[in-house]
């Protein structure tokens, strides 16, 4: 159950030559996926309704320009955007009953038991769903110039990069009245 998987990706790479000395190139890449994410949450229990969605896109543009035999320059720009969300429904509640084993002063988890089974300890723990997301953006730009001469070359330039993001998660917890509330971190 909930094992759906879809991935779509695409890439475009285009360029234009204005002259023998000047050319422009642009690259775009996109990625989109959806994944059902059933999995073990704790105590051997399986969560069947979680899913994850990823969207990733990047674009870059580069201009190469040569002015005569002694001067060349490169200008580039890039942008990257990433979105990842993990969602789990809050309707689930695993009220776990467990068999335990004692050995002197130590107590061990022996296995899960149906709620109310003879010899089980009720309320061993609740396993609650959670959701979260990661959003990031990165922008970069750069310039490089080169002046060639008989003794070598003078290279100069500038690079800029900025990255920002938001990473969050939510936990579903019970308040003192037994009501589920979202706790965000």
Secondary structure, 3 states (H helix, E strand, C coil): CCCCEEEEEEEEEEEEECCCCEEEEEEEEEEEEEEECCEEEECCEEECCCEEEEEEEEEEEEEEEEECCCEEEEEEEEEEEEEEEEECCCCCCEEEEEEEEEECCEEEEEEEECCCCCCCEEEEEEECCEEEEEEEEEEEEEEEEEEEECCEEEEEEEEEEEEEEEEEEEEEEECCCCCEEEEEC
